Amino acid sequence: MSKRLVFVHGRSQEGKDQATLKEQWIDAWQSGLEKSGLRMPIAPSDIVFPYYGDVLYDLTNPKEDVDVILKGANGNQNQMDFERDMLEELCAAAVTDEEVAREMNAPTIEKGFRDWGWLRAALRLLDVTPGVSGLTLSQVTRDVYSYLCNPGVRDSIDDIVKREIRNGEEFVLVGHSLGTVVTYNLLRSDAEGLGWQVPLHVTLGSPLAVQRIRQALRPLKRPSLIKSWFNARDKADIVALRELDSINFPAPEGSIEIENSSAVDNWTDNHHGIVGYLDDSGVAKRIYDAL
């Protein structure tokens, strides 16, 4: 039996049609292949697209106000700490303390001192930055927290993905954004018991290098069932903060090396959209070669 291809989407996919989303991913991949004179090596029926968008939305009950998100659900201190730390790390990569001080109408900001006022001002600045939204970034952190720290959310999403994959199956696994957190967590926790064989794990626009996410996934490891791992990002993609290298995503000695590419020119408005990753010729061919 030939290898199948599994696509795992990210957040903000609620209310969408699974078949239509799958077609959009396939179309983008085909576009990337055509840039290298290639055609899709497998039939669409051999491409698996688990859909959890509505489940994630229903379980997280999102609020559309940044302050509500920052305060956490029901004042949960662990959630507030996680989201604040993650947002601060992401915002600090996009705006400077000097810019935030001007937004806050403050003379200076003491180096290393960033409180809730700093964070709110930074998010306001992101709202007027082309391709970036403070609200969207806040929602991303909430959804990552929900998946990593809420067993009900995590198990529901994991079960949806696992149902689409056969025990003992060999397949290429591609995740995007939050989907990369899902795929990595499944590979480190469930895949061996299910007999999965993964010649290539592809992570696109991944936030796995964010410190709070790394901490939640400790101990970090690169399961031996993954034969190779390819991580691609656009340097302007604020969610994909850093490459998954030995510094930002360390693993035990002897683990497989992660091949990183920061050469993607993701043409979507926020430099993070999946079509801007899959239609990149290098990304498309890397998937093709593994099939």
Buried (B, 14 or more C-beta within 10 A) or exposed (E): EEBBBBBBBBBBBBEBEBEEBBBBBBEBBBBBBBEEEBEBBBEEEBBBBBBBBEBBBEBBEBBEEBEEBBBBBEEBEEBBEBBBBBBBBBBBEBBEBEBBBEBBEEEEBEEEEBEEEBBBBBBBBBEEBEBBBBBBBBBBBBBBBBBBBBEEBBEBBBEBBBEBBBEEBBBBBBBBBBBBBBBBBBBBEBBEEBEBEBBBBBBBBBBBBBBBBBEBBEEBEBBEBBEBBBBBBBBBBBBBBBBBEEEBBEBEEEBBEBBBBEEBEBEBEBBBBBBBBBBBBBBBBBBBBBB
